[in-house]
Amino acid sequence: MREAQQHGAALAAVPVGDTLKAGNLEMFVTRTLPRRGVFLAQTPQAFRRELLERAYAQVDTANATDDVQLIELLGEKVKIVESKTTNLKITTPEDLVMAIKLLPVWEAERD
C-alpha cells in the first residue's frame, strides 16, 4: 500500500528463478530469455483509485490479463514490491490445500 500511495500503482512479484525458454508454434525452443529483471506477478496489486478508474475508462480491457497491464497501457509506471513464492493466490481447491500446508511456514516467518 505504501508503494502504491507513493508511486500510484504497485504489485507484489517474485523474481524468476527458472530458466526461461521462448518457443514457436511447433513447440521448439527458439531462444533462451534472460531472467534478470523478469518477475512473476502476484497479488495484491494496489492502485490510487483515480488511476485505476482512468485505466478502466480509457484502455481496452479485452486483452488485459490483470489491472497492472491496464496501468501499463496508460503509460504509467507500476512499482514492483519483491515478494516470496509462498505468497499464494487461492483460486482453486488445490491452491487451498497448498495454503493449508504452508500455514506453519507463514507462522514461522511472522515470528
C-alpha positions in Angstrom: 0.0 0.0 0.0 2.8 2.4 0.9 4.4 1.9 -2.6 1.1 2.4 -4.3 0.5 5.6 -2.4 3.9 6.9 -3.3 4.0 5.8 -6.9 0.4 5.4 -7.9 0.5 1.7 -8.5 2.3 -1.3 -7.1 2.3 -5.1 -7.2 3.8 -8.0 -5.4 6.1 -10.0 -7.6 8.8 -12.7 -7.3 12.0 -12.7 -9.3 12.1 -15.5 -11.8 14.5 -18.2 -10.8 13.8 -20.7 -13.5 15.5 -20.6 -16.9 13.1 -19.1 -19.5 12.7 -20.5 -22.9 10.8 -19.0 -25.8 9.2 -21.4 -28.2 7.4 -21.4 -31.6 4.0 -22.7 -32.6 5.6 -26.1 -33.3 6.8 -26.2 -29.7 10.5 -26.0 -30.5 12.8 -23.7 -28.4 13.7 -20.6 -30.3 15.8 -18.9 -27.7 16.7 -18.6 -24.0 15.5 -15.4 -22.4 17.4 -13.5 -19.8 15.7 -13.8 -16.4 17.3 -10.7 -14.9 14.6 -8.1 -14.4 11.8 -10.7 -15.0 9.2 -11.2 -12.3 6.1 -13.3 -11.7 3.3 -11.0 -10.8 1.3 -11.9 -7.7 -1.5 -10.4 -5.7 -2.0 -8.0 -4.1 -1.9 -5.3 -6.7 -2.7 -1.8 -5.4 -3.5 1.5 -7.1 -4.6 5.0 -6.5 -8.3 4.9 -7.2 -8.3 7.7 -9.7 -5.5 6.0 -11.7 -7.4 2.7 -11.9 -10.6 4.4 -12.8 -8.9 6.2 -15.6 -7.3 3.0 -16.8 -10.7 1.3 -17.0 -12.3 4.3 -18.7 -9.5 4.8 -21.3 -8.0 1.3 -22.0 -9.4 -1.6 -23.9 -9.7 -4.2 -21.2 -10.5 -7.2 -23.6 -6.9 -8.5 -23.8 -5.5 -7.3 -20.5 -4.5 -10.1 -18.1 -4.6 -8.0 -14.9 -5.1 -4.5 -13.7 -1.4 -3.7 -13.8 -1.4 -4.2 -17.5 -4.2 -1.6 -17.8 -2.0 0.9 -15.9 1.0 0.0 -18.2 -1.2 0.6 -21.3 -1.9 4.1 -19.9 1.9 4.7 -20.0 2.1 4.9 -16.2 4.7 3.3 -14.0 4.0 0.4 -11.6 6.3 -0.2 -8.7 7.4 -3.8 -8.1 7.5 -4.9 -4.5 9.6 -8.1 -4.2 7.6 -10.9 -2.6 8.0 -14.6 -1.8 6.9 -17.7 -3.6 4.9 -18.6 -0.5 2.5 -15.7 -1.3 -0.2 -17.8 -2.9 -3.3 -16.7 -4.7 -6.1 -19.1 -3.7 -8.2 -19.7 -6.7 -8.6 -23.4 -6.9 -9.2 -26.2 -4.4 -5.6 -27.3 -4.9 -4.4 -23.8 -4.0 -6.3 -24.0 -0.7 -4.7 -27.4 0.1 -1.3 -25.9 -0.6 -2.1 -22.9 1.6 -3.1 -25.1 4.5 0.2 -27.0 4.2 2.1 -23.7 4.2 0.4 -22.2 7.3 3.3 -23.4 9.6 5.8 -21.7 7.3 3.9 -18.4 7.2 3.5 -18.5 11.0 7.3 -19.1 11.4 8.0 -16.1 9.1 5.7 -13.9 11.1 7.5 -14.6 14.4 
